[in-house]
Amino acid sequence: MRDEGNMAESDRRAVKLVFADGGAFHDVVIAVSAATLDRHPRLIDALREDEELAGTLFVNFRRLVAAHVVEDEPT
């Protein structure tokens, strides 16, 4: 079993969250472990249900309009 506390940068993926706020859009890029993404069939499930993310991240789902894994951005 791998110790996720010492996870290499290559084991993390950039995820872009896009929010609507008063008619304007803004995005935030977060780093999510590949293991977290692998545990969930959909990205939205990982954002809503994963304990690793829930303990470190608040997502306002009423304002979230898009979320996707970004392959070409550094984490």
N, C-alpha and C positions, 0 to 999 in steps of 0.2 A: 504494500500500500504506500502511496506517495504522500509525503508531508506537504499539504497545500500551503502551509505557512512559508515554505521556502520555494515557492513555485517560480520557475524561470519565466522571464518575459515572453518567451516563445509559447508558453502555455496559456497566454492571455490573448483575448481577442478584443478589438475595438468595436464598440457598439454605439451607434449614433441614435440619440433620442431627439425627436423633433416635437416641440411644444407650440401650441397656439396660445397667445396671451394678448387679449384685447385687440384682436385683429392683426397682430404682428406674429411672426414665426421666429423662433430661435432654436438652435440645436446645442446639444451637449454630447460630448463623446466620453464614454466611460470604458473602463477596462473590466472585462468579465472573463473568468477562467473558462478555458475550453471544457473542463469537466462539468461546469455548471450548464453550459450550452448543450453538452451531450446528454445530460440527465433529463432534459425537457424536449418534447417534440416540437414545440413552438417557442419562439423568443418571448412572446407575451406571457407564456406560462412561467418561464424562468423569472421574469421581472415581478410577477405577482406572487409566486409561490416559493421561490428558493430562499432558504434560510440564510445562506451566505450573502445574498444581495439585500434581503430584508433588514439584516443587521447593520448594513453600512450605507444604505441608499434609500431615499424617499422619492417616489415617483408619483406625481399628481396625474392619475390616470384620466381624469376629466379633461385635462389639457393636452395629454399625449396624443399626437396625431399620426406618428410613424416611429418605427424602431427597426433598425436593421444592422446586421454585422457588416462592418466596413473592412474589406480585405487589404486596402492599400494605405491605411493610416496607422502610424505607430501608436502603441498603447502606452 
